[in-house]
Amino acid sequence: MPDTEHLGPRRTASPESALPGRRLSELAEQAVRCTTDCCGAGTTVSDGGTERPAAVTHPDLAALVSMQLRSGEGPIPAALERGEPVESGDLLREERWPQYRAMALDSGVRSSVTLPFRRAGLTVTLSLYSFRAGGLEDVPHGPARALGDLAATCLVRDRSYRAALTELDQLGAALRTRPVVDQACGIVMHVLACDADAAFKVLRRISQGTNRKLSEVASALVDSRGRGLEQELVSLSN
């Protein structure tokens, strides 16, 4: 199985945050299987934030990927900047990225190619490595590219699905709290002899002034039936 990590601030992983890692792991594994002379692969995804989930098929490649993202030197940063494949056919002759070249050669890597895939604010990179010079010349036009296209599309779909679930949860919470808010508004309307809009504004002012959720304020008001709050409600309505 590929090693998966977050190349950014460490946080407690949630099921949602693990989804990109699984997609990246699958992409790295499948790309290696379908590419001749490939000794390993690394994948990353970025949406412009600080976290950059990544997956690699060998521990040595994790350091190689991390170094590139940290230093801004190497084929991954170059591919992210250009939006097109970046190849290094023979690292013994490579002069563009000395730090990357040294670390890659120390890991036994002789050539590499990085493919970027951009979709709806997400950028996925797929980097393939070979122990042999010139061993990855056909990668930009081979099955690995199709796999990267599919993975990027799936990641965008996963993100949209998670966003839809979050919105649905928020809507459900709003619907669950609506009855108690309506009851609280009724109490305020009775005490102040005001309309529903004015009552809701009073509740909102209490919520903002006490730094409590509107639903909590409404629930407390309903529980007390408004008793003892008449004077406070009158002052807030002015």
C-alpha positions as CSV (number, residue, x, y, z in Angstrom):
1,M,0.0,0.0,0.0
2,P,1.2,3.5,-0.7
3,D,2.2,5.7,2.2
4,T,-0.2,8.6,2.7
5,E,0.5,11.8,4.5
6,H,-0.4,15.5,4.7
7,L,2.4,17.8,3.6
8,G,1.2,20.7,5.8
9,P,0.1,21.4,9.4
10,R,-0.7,18.2,11.3
11,R,-4.3,17.8,12.2
12,T,-6.5,15.0,13.5
13,A,-7.8,13.0,10.5
14,S,-11.5,12.8,9.9
15,P,-13.3,10.4,7.6
16,E,-13.8,13.3,5.2
17,S,-10.2,14.3,5.2
18,A,-9.1,10.7,4.6
19,L,-11.1,10.5,1.3
20,P,-8.5,12.4,-0.8
21,G,-5.7,10.2,0.6
22,R,-7.5,7.1,-0.5
23,R,-8.0,8.4,-4.0
24,L,-4.3,9.4,-4.2
25,S,-3.2,6.0,-3.0
26,E,-5.2,4.3,-5.6
27,L,-3.9,6.5,-8.3
28,A,-0.3,6.0,-7.3
29,E,-0.7,2.2,-7.2
30,Q,-2.6,1.9,-10.5
31,A,-0.2,4.2,-12.3
32,V,2.8,2.0,-11.3
33,R,1.1,-1.1,-12.4
34,C,0.3,0.2,-15.9
35,T,3.6,1.9,-16.6
36,T,6.6,0.0,-17.9
37,D,10.0,0.6,-16.2
38,C,8.3,2.5,-13.4
39,C,9.7,1.9,-9.9
40,G,7.4,4.1,-7.9
41,A,4.9,6.9,-7.9
42,G,3.8,9.9,-5.9
43,T,0.6,11.9,-6.0
44,T,-0.5,15.2,-4.5
45,V,-3.6,17.4,-4.4
46,S,-4.0,21.0,-3.6
47,D,-6.9,23.4,-3.5
48,G,-4.8,26.5,-2.6
49,G,-5.0,25.8,1.1
50,T,-2.2,24.9,3.6
51,E,-2.9,21.2,3.6
52,R,-1.6,19.1,0.7
53,P,-2.5,15.5,1.0
54,A,0.0,13.2,-0.7
55,A,0.5,9.5,-1.3
56,V,3.6,7.5,-2.4
57,T,4.3,3.9,-3.2
58,H,7.7,3.9,-1.3
59,P,8.8,5.7,1.9
60,D,11.9,7.2,0.2
61,L,9.6,9.0,-2.3
62,A,7.7,10.7,0.6
63,A,10.8,12.7,1.4
64,L,11.3,13.5,-2.2
65,V,7.8,14.9,-2.7
66,S,7.9,16.8,0.6
67,M,11.2,18.4,-0.2
68,Q,9.8,19.7,-3.5
69,L,6.7,21.2,-2.0
70,R,8.6,22.8,0.9
71,S,11.4,24.2,-1.2
72,G,9.6,25.0,-4.4
73,E,12.3,23.2,-6.4
74,G,11.7,20.2,-8.6
75,P,9.3,18.9,-11.3
76,I,6.2,19.0,-9.0
77,P,6.4,22.8,-8.4
78,A,7.3,23.3,-12.1
79,A,4.3,21.3,-13.2
80,L,2.0,23.1,-10.8
81,E,3.3,26.5,-12.2
82,R,3.1,25.6,-15.9
83,G,0.1,23.3,-15.9
84,E,1.8,20.8,-18.2
85,P,4.0,17.7,-17.9
86,V,7.5,18.1,-16.7
87,E,10.0,15.4,-17.6
88,S,13.6,14.7,-16.5
89,G,14.9,11.9,-18.8
90,D,18.3,11.5,-17.1
91,L,18.9,13.0,-13.7
92,L,22.7,12.5,-14.1
93,R,22.5,15.2,-16.7
94,E,19.8,17.3,-15.0
95,E,20.8,20.9,-14.1
96,R,17.5,22.6,-13.3
97,W,16.9,21.3,-9.7
98,P,20.2,20.5,-7.8
99,Q,18.5,19.6,-4.5
100,Y,15.9,17.4,-6.2
101,R,18.5,15.8,-8.4
102,A,20.8,14.9,-5.4
103,M,17.9,13.4,-3.4
104,A,16.4,11.5,-6.3
105,L,19.8,10.0,-7.3
106,D,20.5,9.1,-3.7
107,S,17.2,7.1,-3.8
108,G,18.2,5.3,-6.9
109,V,15.9,7.3,-9.2
110,R,17.4,8.0,-12.6
111,S,14.4,9.6,-14.4
112,S,11.0,11.0,-13.6
113,V,7.9,12.7,-15.1
114,T,5.2,14.7,-13.4
115,L,1.7,15.2,-14.8
116,P,-0.6,17.9,-13.5
117,F,-4.4,17.7,-13.6
118,R,-6.5,20.8,-12.9
119,R,-10.2,20.6,-12.2
120,A,-12.5,23.2,-10.6
121,G,-10.0,24.7,-8.2
122,L,-8.2,21.4,-7.5
123,T,-4.8,20.5,-8.9
124,V,-3.6,16.9,-8.7
125,T,-0.1,15.9,-9.6
126,L,1.1,12.4,-10.6
127,S,4.8,11.8,-10.5
128,L,6.3,8.6,-11.8
129,Y,9.9,7.5,-11.2
130,S,12.3,5.0,-12.9
131,F,15.6,3.4,-12.1
132,R,16.5,3.7,-15.8
133,A,17.3,6.8,-17.9
134,G,14.7,7.6,-20.5
135,G,12.4,4.9,-19.2
136,L,9.3,7.2,-18.9
137,E,9.2,9.0,-22.3
138,D,5.7,7.6,-23.2
139,V,4.0,8.4,-19.9
140,P,2.5,11.8,-20.9
141,H,0.5,10.0,-23.6
142,G,-0.1,6.6,-21.9
143,P,-2.6,5.1,-19.5
144,A,-1.2,7.0,-16.5
145,R,-2.6,10.2,-17.9
146,A,-6.1,8.7,-18.3
147,L,-5.9,7.5,-14.6
148,G,-4.9,11.0,-13.5
149,D,-7.8,12.5,-15.4
150,L,-10.2,10.1,-13.8
151,A,-8.8,10.6,-10.3
152,A,-9.0,14.4,-10.5
153,T,-12.6,14.2,-11.7
154,C,-13.4,11.9,-8.8
155,L,-11.8,14.2,-6.2
156,V,-13.9,17.1,-7.5
157,R,-17.0,15.0,-7.3
158,D,-16.1,13.8,-3.7
159,R,-15.6,17.5,-2.7
160,S,-18.9,18.5,-4.1
161,Y,-20.6,15.5,-2.4
162,R,-19.1,16.4,1.0
163,A,-20.2,20.1,0.5
164,A,-23.7,18.9,-0.3
165,L,-23.8,16.8,2.9
166,T,-22.6,19.7,5.0
167,E,-25.3,21.9,3.5
168,L,-27.9,19.2,4.1
169,D,-26.8,18.9,7.8
170,Q,-27.0,22.6,8.3
171,L,-30.5,22.7,6.7
172,G,-31.6,19.8,8.9
173,A,-30.3,21.6,12.0
174,A,-32.1,24.8,11.0
175,L,-35.4,22.9,10.5
176,R,-35.0,21.2,13.9
177,T,-34.5,24.5,15.7
178,R,-37.2,26.4,13.8
179,P,-40.2,25.3,16.1
180,V,-38.5,26.5,19.3
181,V,-37.5,29.8,17.6
182,D,-41.1,30.3,16.5
183,Q,-42.3,29.6,20.1
184,A,-39.7,32.1,21.5
185,C,-40.8,34.7,19.0
186,G,-44.4,34.1,20.1
187,I,-43.5,34.8,23.7
188,V,-41.6,38.0,22.8
189,M,-44.6,39.1,20.6
190,H,-46.9,38.6,23.6
191,V,-44.7,40.4,26.1
192,L,-43.9,43.4,23.8
193,A,-47.1,43.4,21.8
194,C,-44.9,43.5,18.6
195,D,-45.0,41.7,15.3
196,A,-42.9,38.6,14.3
197,D,-40.1,40.5,12.6
198,A,-39.5,42.7,15.6
199,A,-39.6,39.7,17.9
200,F,-37.0,37.9,15.8
201,K,-34.7,41.0,15.9
202,V,-34.9,41.0,19.7
203,L,-33.9,37.3,19.8
204,R,-31.0,38.0,17.4
205,R,-29.8,40.9,19.5
206,I,-29.8,38.7,22.6
207,S,-27.9,36.0,20.6
208,Q,-25.2,38.5,19.5
209,G,-25.0,40.2,22.8
210,T,-24.4,37.0,24.8
211,N,-22.4,35.2,22.1
212,R,-24.8,32.3,22.1
213,K,-26.6,30.5,19.3
214,L,-30.0,31.8,18.4
215,S,-31.5,28.3,19.1
216,E,-30.0,28.3,22.6
217,V,-31.4,31.7,23.4
218,A,-34.8,30.6,22.0
219,S,-34.8,27.4,24.0
220,A,-33.9,29.2,27.3
221,L,-36.7,31.7,26.7
222,V,-39.3,29.0,26.0
223,D,-38.2,27.0,29.1
224,S,-38.7,30.1,31.3
225,R,-41.9,31.1,29.4
226,G,-40.4,34.6,29.4
227,R,-41.0,35.0,33.2
228,G,-38.8,37.6,34.8
229,L,-37.5,38.9,31.4
230,E,-40.2,41.4,30.6
231,Q,-38.0,44.5,31.5
232,E,-35.0,43.1,29.6
233,L,-37.1,42.4,26.5
234,V,-38.6,45.9,26.6
235,S,-35.1,47.4,26.8
236,L,-33.8,45.4,23.9
237,S,-36.8,46.3,21.7
238,N,-36.0,50.0,22.0
